[in-house]
């Protein structure tokens, strides 16, 4: 099976306690995120890395946020908070911003790491290129991890399933916003397989 990894928004502003929109206890999954990054590196697996990439005019950004549809400034274009943490920092990535007019298909096919900069929770609506890139790569399955479970990870899982990609979610490599409903049952109903980081090694035929 053609496998890709799908790294969701593991950026400083979400992952670190001093970040602009910290996901509580996100640092607890850093060890497993590093394992997955190393596993992809070792096996030369393509990684789609999604990232919030906002500007002051982004609809999600507000000085009076409701924390449902709008939030304070975070992952602003070109800031340190928008960078990936060490554990998931993509190696020699091809970067594609939602603001671009087009992208290079050859680089999508030939680079192992792709960064999709998005301006919405949902990567499939937050950048105009997600669908075409997914069709180009044409994976059978995706290993999805990152933050936050009940927001951007949820959109990624559902979007991939809708596009007929088998989804595996190592639940010890995702972190939710506290006091929010978890999407696990809905994911399972839609066909996602919930697993662990250690099980991903077995699925790929690797020893830890």
Secondary structure, 3 states (H helix, E strand, C coil): CCEEEEEECCEHHHHCCCCCCCCCCHHHHHHHHHHHHHHHHHHCCCEEEEEECECCCCCCECCCCCCCCCECCCCECCCHHHCECHHHCCCCCEEEECCCCCCCHHHHHHCCEEEEEECCCCHHHHCCCHHHHHHHHCCCEEEEEEECHHHHHHHHHHHHHHCCCEEEEEEEEEECCCCCCCCHHHHHHHCCEEECHHHHHHHCCCCC
